[in-house]
Amino acid sequence: MQRVEMEISSLPISASLRGKLISGGYTCLSFLFSVSPSDIARDLKISENEALEILRVASQRRGSERSNGTSSIVNGAQSAWEMLNEEESLGRITTSCSELDDILGGGISCKEVTEIGGVPGIGKTQLGIQLAVNVQIPMDYGGLQGKAIYIDTEGSFMVERALQIAEACFEDMREYHGFLKRDLQACQVNMQPKDFLENIFYFRVCSYTEQIAVVNYLEKFISEHKDVKVVIIDSVTFHFRQDFDDMALRTRLLGGMALKLMKLAKKFTLAVILLNQVTTKYTDGQYQLALALGDSWSHACTNRVILYWNCNERYAYIDKSPSVRSAAAPYSVTGRGIRSSVSNSKRVKMM
């Protein structure tokens, strides 16, 4: 069964009020029915009469949706056997580190939201860029032959670094071809390193309102670019850790964004990657590092991977996943991108 989201953008109210609702975190109609008119008026800085009018229109829309037979439950159950076959046929994006791919069950899975968090300098952005390149590996070489959307909230995306990783990926495919004695002529013509950059759609956002606006726009954009197979947000946290005195507002905004991203992953069978920062958490009388945005945010993702240092070596730990067990694997950040920590393992592992 599938839940139908009734969007604020469909309400027959003024564009300014719709904009205020979305900026205030009311991205789904269901959010309106859990608060009072005075709460809406305060959050949006509008009059209570305007808030009452919004609720009246929203109630009419909900009643109309129900009378048309399109309430929250949709006909068309799926058998568990069909679900299993579908999961086994889903594509995965290699990380270019064989050990990390192994504990992930073959790489980053499509149709799921994966959160990757860790301390500064551990390689989160490097991994994000690597996945934006690797999603483009042709199907003949075990890839998805897709395109990437990269949403940059911190200004950390480096196009020169993306080109380095793309050049290394192309060399890896050429080496793989030599190993298998296949004809690489098509790849040599159609997949030059610069082509990898052309297949990364880059969005730079400078505020949480811009971030929400881009996420809201993604469904339309991906509908027009159906070969997009990964959406990366680097980082999902940045604009939500600043200037937020109203934590209830922040929770609503994050909840609405998480729902939209999960919906995108399932609707378009793509992977959503959320890069996250760390913060300190006081537990049992001592401060410990924890991923930012709090415990409730952990429900926004299907999988959670924590990157950390063990002495001088980088490790990735599967903290949460419904399909693979918790495990850790070493990885390296090299001039060629993400690689296995073993020094003689230089070639990308083709899936």
Contacts in CASP RR format, 6 or more apart in sequence:
PFRMAT RR
TARGET T0000
AUTHOR 0000-0000-0000
METHOD contacts of the structure
MODEL  1
MQRVEMEISSLPISASLRGKLISGGYTCLSFLFSVSPSDIARDLKISENE
ALEILRVASQRRGSERSNGTSSIVNGAQSAWEMLNEEESLGRITTSCSEL
DDILGGGISCKEVTEIGGVPGIGKTQLGIQLAVNVQIPMDYGGLQGKAIY
IDTEGSFMVERALQIAEACFEDMREYHGFLKRDLQACQVNMQPKDFLENI
FYFRVCSYTEQIAVVNYLEKFISEHKDVKVVIIDSVTFHFRQDFDDMALR
TRLLGGMALKLMKLAKKFTLAVILLNQVTTKYTDGQYQLALALGDSWSHA
CTNRVILYWNCNERYAYIDKSPSVRSAAAPYSVTGRGIRSSVSNSKRVKM
M
1 73 0 8 1.000
1 74 0 8 1.000
1 76 0 8 1.000
1 77 0 8 1.000
2 74 0 8 1.000
3 72 0 8 1.000
3 73 0 8 1.000
3 74 0 8 1.000
4 65 0 8 1.000
4 70 0 8 1.000
4 71 0 8 1.000
4 72 0 8 1.000
4 74 0 8 1.000
5 28 0 8 1.000
5 259 0 8 1.000
5 260 0 8 1.000
5 263 0 8 1.000
6 28 0 8 1.000
6 29 0 8 1.000
6 30 0 8 1.000
6 61 0 8 1.000
6 62 0 8 1.000
6 65 0 8 1.000
7 27 0 8 1.000
7 28 0 8 1.000
7 29 0 8 1.000
8 18 0 8 1.000
8 21 0 8 1.000
8 22 0 8 1.000
8 26 0 8 1.000
8 27 0 8 1.000
8 28 0 8 1.000
8 29 0 8 1.000
9 18 0 8 1.000
9 22 0 8 1.000
9 216 0 8 1.000
10 61 0 8 1.000
11 18 0 8 1.000
11 21 0 8 1.000
11 29 0 8 1.000
11 54 0 8 1.000
11 57 0 8 1.000
11 58 0 8 1.000
11 61 0 8 1.000
12 57 0 8 1.000
12 61 0 8 1.000
13 53 0 8 1.000
13 54 0 8 1.000
13 57 0 8 1.000
17 44 0 8 1.000
17 46 0 8 1.000
17 50 0 8 1.000
17 54 0 8 1.000
20 44 0 8 1.000
20 45 0 8 1.000
20 46 0 8 1.000
21 27 0 8 1.000
21 32 0 8 1.000
21 44 0 8 1.000
21 54 0 8 1.000
22 212 0 8 1.000
22 213 0 8 1.000
22 216 0 8 1.000
23 209 0 8 1.000
23 212 0 8 1.000
24 43 0 8 1.000
24 44 0 8 1.000
24 249 0 8 1.000
24 252 0 8 1.000
24 253 0 8 1.000
25 31 0 8 1.000
25 212 0 8 1.000
25 249 0 8 1.000
25 252 0 8 1.000
25 253 0 8 1.000
25 256 0 8 1.000
26 32 0 8 1.000
26 40 0 8 1.000
26 43 0 8 1.000
26 252 0 8 1.000
27 212 0 8 1.000
27 216 0 8 1.000
27 252 0 8 1.000
27 253 0 8 1.000
27 256 0 8 1.000
27 257 0 8 1.000
27 259 0 8 1.000
27 260 0 8 1.000
28 256 0 8 1.000
28 259 0 8 1.000
29 58 0 8 1.000
29 61 0 8 1.000
29 62 0 8 1.000
31 252 0 8 1.000
31 256 0 8 1.000
32 40 0 8 1.000
32 54 0 8 1.000
32 55 0 8 1.000
32 58 0 8 1.000
33 55 0 8 1.000
33 58 0 8 1.000
33 59 0 8 1.000
33 62 0 8 1.000
35 43 0 8 1.000
37 48 0 8 1.000
37 51 0 8 1.000
37 52 0 8 1.000
37 55 0 8 1.000
38 48 0 8 1.000
38 51 0 8 1.000
40 46 0 8 1.000
40 51 0 8 1.000
40 54 0 8 1.000
40 55 0 8 1.000
41 47 0 8 1.000
41 48 0 8 1.000
41 50 0 8 1.000
41 51 0 8 1.000
43 246 0 8 1.000
43 249 0 8 1.000
44 50 0 8 1.000
44 51 0 8 1.000
65 71 0 8 1.000
87 323 0 8 1.000
90 109 0 8 1.000
90 110 0 8 1.000
90 111 0 8 1.000
90 269 0 8 1.000
91 109 0 8 1.000
91 110 0 8 1.000
91 143 0 8 1.000
91 144 0 8 1.000
92 101 0 8 1.000
92 104 0 8 1.000
92 105 0 8 1.000
92 106 0 8 1.000
92 107 0 8 1.000
92 108 0 8 1.000
92 109 0 8 1.000
92 110 0 8 1.000
92 351 0 8 1.000
93 107 0 8 1.000
93 108 0 8 1.000
93 110 0 8 1.000
93 131 0 8 1.000
93 134 0 8 1.000
93 135 0 8 1.000
93 143 0 8 1.000
93 144 0 8 1.000
93 229 0 8 1.000
93 230 0 8 1.000
93 271 0 8 1.000
94 101 0 8 1.000
94 106 0 8 1.000
94 107 0 8 1.000
94 134 0 8 1.000
94 137 0 8 1.000
94 143 0 8 1.000
94 348 0 8 1.000
94 349 0 8 1.000
94 350 0 8 1.000
94 351 0 8 1.000
95 101 0 8 1.000
95 104 0 8 1.000
95 107 0 8 1.000
95 108 0 8 1.000
95 127 0 8 1.000
95 130 0 8 1.000
95 131 0 8 1.000
95 134 0 8 1.000
95 331 0 8 1.000
95 338 0 8 1.000
96 130 0 8 1.000
96 134 0 8 1.000
96 169 0 8 1.000
96 172 0 8 1.000
96 337 0 8 1.000
96 338 0 8 1.000
96 339 0 8 1.000
96 348 0 8 1.000
96 349 0 8 1.000
97 329 0 8 1.000
97 331 0 8 1.000
97 332 0 8 1.000
97 338 0 8 1.000
97 339 0 8 1.000
97 340 0 8 1.000
97 341 0 8 1.000
97 349 0 8 1.000
98 340 0 8 1.000
98 345 0 8 1.000
98 349 0 8 1.000
99 329 0 8 1.000
99 330 0 8 1.000
99 331 0 8 1.000
99 340 0 8 1.000
99 341 0 8 1.000
100 107 0 8 1.000
100 316 0 8 1.000
100 329 0 8 1.000
100 331 0 8 1.000
100 338 0 8 1.000
100 340 0 8 1.000
101 107 0 8 1.000
101 349 0 8 1.000
101 351 0 8 1.000
102 329 0 8 1.000
103 316 0 8 1.000
103 318 0 8 1.000
103 324 0 8 1.000
103 327 0 8 1.000
103 328 0 8 1.000
103 329 0 8 1.000
104 303 0 8 1.000
104 305 0 8 1.000
104 318 0 8 1.000
104 324 0 8 1.000
105 323 0 8 1.000
105 324 0 8 1.000
106 351 0 8 1.000
107 351 0 8 1.000
108 114 0 8 1.000
108 131 0 8 1.000
108 230 0 8 1.000
108 271 0 8 1.000
108 273 0 8 1.000
109 271 0 8 1.000
109 302 0 8 1.000
109 303 0 8 1.000
109 323 0 8 1.000
110 144 0 8 1.000
110 229 0 8 1.000
110 265 0 8 1.000
110 269 0 8 1.000
110 270 0 8 1.000
110 271 0 8 1.000
111 265 0 8 1.000
111 266 0 8 1.000
111 269 0 8 1.000
111 270 0 8 1.000
111 271 0 8 1.000
112 265 0 8 1.000
112 271 0 8 1.000
112 272 0 8 1.000
112 302 0 8 1.000
112 303 0 8 1.000
113 258 0 8 1.000
113 261 0 8 1.000
113 262 0 8 1.000
113 265 0 8 1.000
113 272 0 8 1.000
113 274 0 8 1.000
113 300 0 8 1.000
113 301 0 8 1.000
113 302 0 8 1.000
113 303 0 8 1.000
114 271 0 8 1.000
114 272 0 8 1.000
114 273 0 8 1.000
114 274 0 8 1.000
114 301 0 8 1.000
114 302 0 8 1.000
114 303 0 8 1.000
114 304 0 8 1.000
114 305 0 8 1.000
115 236 0 8 1.000
115 274 0 8 1.000
115 275 0 8 1.000
115 276 0 8 1.000
115 291 0 8 1.000
115 298 0 8 1.000
115 300 0 8 1.000
115 301 0 8 1.000
115 303 0 8 1.000
115 304 0 8 1.000
115 305 0 8 1.000
116 124 0 8 1.000
116 127 0 8 1.000
116 128 0 8 1.000
116 273 0 8 1.000
116 274 0 8 1.000
116 275 0 8 1.000
116 276 0 8 1.000
116 304 0 8 1.000
116 305 0 8 1.000
116 306 0 8 1.000
116 307 0 8 1.000
117 124 0 8 1.000
117 275 0 8 1.000
117 276 0 8 1.000
117 277 0 8 1.000
117 278 0 8 1.000
117 291 0 8 1.000
117 304 0 8 1.000
117 305 0 8 1.000
117 306 0 8 1.000
117 307 0 8 1.000
118 124 0 8 1.000
118 276 0 8 1.000
118 277 0 8 1.000
118 278 0 8 1.000
118 291 0 8 1.000
118 306 0 8 1.000
118 307 0 8 1.000
118 308 0 8 1.000
119 278 0 8 1.000
119 289 0 8 1.000
119 307 0 8 1.000
119 308 0 8 1.000
119 309 0 8 1.000
120 277 0 8 1.000
122 307 0 8 1.000
122 308 0 8 1.000
122 309 0 8 1.000
122 314 0 8 1.000
123 307 0 8 1.000
123 314 0 8 1.000
123 333 0 8 1.000
124 234 0 8 1.000
124 235 0 8 1.000
124 275 0 8 1.000
124 276 0 8 1.000
124 307 0 8 1.000
125 156 0 8 1.000
125 157 0 8 1.000
125 158 0 8 1.000
125 234 0 8 1.000
125 275 0 8 1.000
126 161 0 8 1.000
126 333 0 8 1.000
126 337 0 8 1.000
126 338 0 8 1.000
127 275 0 8 1.000
127 307 0 8 1.000
127 338 0 8 1.000
128 150 0 8 1.000
128 232 0 8 1.000
128 234 0 8 1.000
128 273 0 8 1.000
128 275 0 8 1.000
129 150 0 8 1.000
129 157 0 8 1.000
129 158 0 8 1.000
129 161 0 8 1.000
129 162 0 8 1.000
129 165 0 8 1.000
130 165 0 8 1.000
130 337 0 8 1.000
130 338 0 8 1.000
131 148 0 8 1.000
131 230 0 8 1.000
131 232 0 8 1.000
131 271 0 8 1.000
131 273 0 8 1.000
132 148 0 8 1.000
132 150 0 8 1.000
132 162 0 8 1.000
132 200 0 8 1.000
132 230 0 8 1.000
132 232 0 8 1.000
133 148 0 8 1.000
133 162 0 8 1.000
133 165 0 8 1.000
133 166 0 8 1.000
133 169 0 8 1.000
133 196 0 8 1.000
133 200 0 8 1.000
134 143 0 8 1.000
134 169 0 8 1.000
134 348 0 8 1.000
135 143 0 8 1.000
135 144 0 8 1.000
135 146 0 8 1.000
135 147 0 8 1.000
135 148 0 8 1.000
135 229 0 8 1.000
135 230 0 8 1.000
135 271 0 8 1.000
136 144 0 8 1.000
136 145 0 8 1.000
136 146 0 8 1.000
136 147 0 8 1.000
136 148 0 8 1.000
136 169 0 8 1.000
136 191 0 8 1.000
136 195 0 8 1.000
136 196 0 8 1.000
136 199 0 8 1.000
137 143 0 8 1.000
137 144 0 8 1.000
137 145 0 8 1.000
137 169 0 8 1.000
137 173 0 8 1.000
137 348 0 8 1.000
137 350 0 8 1.000
138 145 0 8 1.000
138 173 0 8 1.000
138 186 0 8 1.000
138 187 0 8 1.000
138 191 0 8 1.000
139 145 0 8 1.000
140 182 0 8 1.000
140 186 0 8 1.000
140 187 0 8 1.000
141 173 0 8 1.000
141 176 0 8 1.000
141 177 0 8 1.000
141 187 0 8 1.000
141 350 0 8 1.000
142 350 0 8 1.000
142 351 0 8 1.000
143 350 0 8 1.000
143 351 0 8 1.000
144 229 0 8 1.000
145 227 0 8 1.000
146 199 0 8 1.000
146 227 0 8 1.000
146 228 0 8 1.000
146 229 0 8 1.000
146 230 0 8 1.000
147 199 0 8 1.000
147 200 0 8 1.000
147 201 0 8 1.000
147 225 0 8 1.000
147 227 0 8 1.000
147 228 0 8 1.000
147 229 0 8 1.000
148 199 0 8 1.000
148 200 0 8 1.000
148 201 0 8 1.000
148 228 0 8 1.000
148 229 0 8 1.000
148 230 0 8 1.000
148 231 0 8 1.000
148 232 0 8 1.000
149 200 0 8 1.000
149 201 0 8 1.000
149 203 0 8 1.000
149 218 0 8 1.000
149 221 0 8 1.000
149 222 0 8 1.000
149 228 0 8 1.000
149 230 0 8 1.000
149 231 0 8 1.000
149 232 0 8 1.000
150 157 0 8 1.000
150 200 0 8 1.000
150 201 0 8 1.000
150 202 0 8 1.000
150 203 0 8 1.000
150 232 0 8 1.000
150 234 0 8 1.000
151 203 0 8 1.000
151 205 0 8 1.000
151 211 0 8 1.000
151 214 0 8 1.000
151 215 0 8 1.000
151 231 0 8 1.000
151 232 0 8 1.000
151 233 0 8 1.000
151 234 0 8 1.000
152 202 0 8 1.000
152 203 0 8 1.000
152 204 0 8 1.000
152 205 0 8 1.000
152 234 0 8 1.000
153 205 0 8 1.000
153 206 0 8 1.000
153 211 0 8 1.000
153 233 0 8 1.000
153 234 0 8 1.000
153 235 0 8 1.000
153 236 0 8 1.000
153 237 0 8 1.000
153 238 0 8 1.000
153 239 0 8 1.000
154 234 0 8 1.000
154 235 0 8 1.000
154 238 0 8 1.000
155 204 0 8 1.000
156 234 0 8 1.000
157 202 0 8 1.000
157 204 0 8 1.000
157 234 0 8 1.000
159 197 0 8 1.000
162 196 0 8 1.000
162 197 0 8 1.000
162 200 0 8 1.000
163 193 0 8 1.000
163 194 0 8 1.000
163 196 0 8 1.000
163 197 0 8 1.000
164 335 0 8 1.000
164 336 0 8 1.000
164 337 0 8 1.000
165 336 0 8 1.000
165 337 0 8 1.000
166 193 0 8 1.000
166 194 0 8 1.000
166 196 0 8 1.000
166 197 0 8 1.000
167 193 0 8 1.000
168 335 0 8 1.000
168 336 0 8 1.000
168 337 0 8 1.000
169 193 0 8 1.000
169 196 0 8 1.000
169 348 0 8 1.000
170 191 0 8 1.000
170 192 0 8 1.000
170 193 0 8 1.000
170 196 0 8 1.000
172 347 0 8 1.000
172 348 0 8 1.000
173 184 0 8 1.000
173 187 0 8 1.000
173 191 0 8 1.000
173 348 0 8 1.000
174 184 0 8 1.000
174 187 0 8 1.000
174 188 0 8 1.000
175 347 0 8 1.000
176 347 0 8 1.000
176 348 0 8 1.000
176 350 0 8 1.000
177 183 0 8 1.000
177 184 0 8 1.000
177 187 0 8 1.000
178 184 0 8 1.000
179 347 0 8 1.000
201 221 0 8 1.000
201 225 0 8 1.000
201 228 0 8 1.000
203 214 0 8 1.000
205 211 0 8 1.000
205 213 0 8 1.000
205 214 0 8 1.000
205 239 0 8 1.000
206 239 0 8 1.000
207 239 0 8 1.000
208 239 0 8 1.000
208 240 0 8 1.000
208 253 0 8 1.000
211 233 0 8 1.000
211 239 0 8 1.000
211 257 0 8 1.000
212 253 0 8 1.000
212 257 0 8 1.000
215 257 0 8 1.000
215 260 0 8 1.000
215 261 0 8 1.000
216 260 0 8 1.000
218 231 0 8 1.000
218 260 0 8 1.000
218 264 0 8 1.000
219 260 0 8 1.000
219 263 0 8 1.000
219 264 0 8 1.000
219 267 0 8 1.000
221 228 0 8 1.000
222 228 0 8 1.000
222 231 0 8 1.000
222 264 0 8 1.000
222 268 0 8 1.000
222 270 0 8 1.000
226 268 0 8 1.000
228 268 0 8 1.000
228 270 0 8 1.000
229 269 0 8 1.000
229 270 0 8 1.000
229 271 0 8 1.000
230 270 0 8 1.000
230 271 0 8 1.000
230 272 0 8 1.000
230 273 0 8 1.000
231 261 0 8 1.000
231 264 0 8 1.000
231 265 0 8 1.000
231 270 0 8 1.000
231 271 0 8 1.000
231 272 0 8 1.000
231 273 0 8 1.000
232 273 0 8 1.000
232 275 0 8 1.000
233 272 0 8 1.000
233 273 0 8 1.000
233 274 0 8 1.000
233 275 0 8 1.000
234 275 0 8 1.000
235 274 0 8 1.000
235 275 0 8 1.000
235 276 0 8 1.000
235 277 0 8 1.000
236 257 0 8 1.000
236 274 0 8 1.000
236 275 0 8 1.000
236 276 0 8 1.000
236 293 0 8 1.000
237 276 0 8 1.000
237 277 0 8 1.000
237 292 0 8 1.000
237 293 0 8 1.000
238 277 0 8 1.000
240 250 0 8 1.000
240 253 0 8 1.000
240 254 0 8 1.000
240 293 0 8 1.000
241 277 0 8 1.000
241 279 0 8 1.000
241 292 0 8 1.000
244 250 0 8 1.000
251 296 0 8 1.000
254 293 0 8 1.000
254 297 0 8 1.000
254 300 0 8 1.000
255 300 0 8 1.000
258 297 0 8 1.000
258 299 0 8 1.000
258 300 0 8 1.000
258 301 0 8 1.000
261 272 0 8 1.000
261 274 0 8 1.000
261 300 0 8 1.000
262 272 0 8 1.000
262 300 0 8 1.000
262 302 0 8 1.000
264 270 0 8 1.000
264 272 0 8 1.000
265 271 0 8 1.000
265 272 0 8 1.000
265 302 0 8 1.000
274 300 0 8 1.000
274 301 0 8 1.000
276 291 0 8 1.000
276 292 0 8 1.000
276 293 0 8 1.000
277 291 0 8 1.000
277 292 0 8 1.000
278 289 0 8 1.000
278 290 0 8 1.000
278 291 0 8 1.000
278 292 0 8 1.000
279 289 0 8 1.000
279 290 0 8 1.000
279 291 0 8 1.000
279 292 0 8 1.000
280 287 0 8 1.000
280 288 0 8 1.000
280 289 0 8 1.000
280 290 0 8 1.000
281 287 0 8 1.000
281 288 0 8 1.000
281 289 0 8 1.000
281 290 0 8 1.000
282 288 0 8 1.000
291 297 0 8 1.000
291 298 0 8 1.000
291 304 0 8 1.000
291 306 0 8 1.000
298 304 0 8 1.000
298 320 0 8 1.000
301 320 0 8 1.000
302 321 0 8 1.000
302 322 0 8 1.000
303 318 0 8 1.000
303 320 0 8 1.000
303 321 0 8 1.000
303 322 0 8 1.000
304 318 0 8 1.000
304 319 0 8 1.000
304 320 0 8 1.000
304 321 0 8 1.000
305 316 0 8 1.000
305 317 0 8 1.000
305 318 0 8 1.000
305 319 0 8 1.000
306 316 0 8 1.000
306 317 0 8 1.000
306 319 0 8 1.000
307 314 0 8 1.000
307 315 0 8 1.000
307 316 0 8 1.000
307 317 0 8 1.000
308 314 0 8 1.000
308 315 0 8 1.000
308 317 0 8 1.000
309 315 0 8 1.000
310 330 0 8 1.000
313 330 0 8 1.000
313 341 0 8 1.000
314 330 0 8 1.000
314 331 0 8 1.000
314 332 0 8 1.000
314 333 0 8 1.000
314 341 0 8 1.000
315 328 0 8 1.000
315 329 0 8 1.000
315 330 0 8 1.000
315 331 0 8 1.000
316 328 0 8 1.000
316 329 0 8 1.000
316 330 0 8 1.000
316 331 0 8 1.000
317 326 0 8 1.000
317 327 0 8 1.000
317 328 0 8 1.000
318 324 0 8 1.000
318 325 0 8 1.000
318 326 0 8 1.000
318 327 0 8 1.000
318 328 0 8 1.000
319 326 0 8 1.000
330 340 0 8 1.000
330 341 0 8 1.000
331 338 0 8 1.000
331 339 0 8 1.000
331 340 0 8 1.000
331 341 0 8 1.000
332 338 0 8 1.000
332 339 0 8 1.000
332 340 0 8 1.000
332 341 0 8 1.000
333 339 0 8 1.000
336 346 0 8 1.000
339 345 0 8 1.000
339 346 0 8 1.000
340 349 0 8 1.000
END
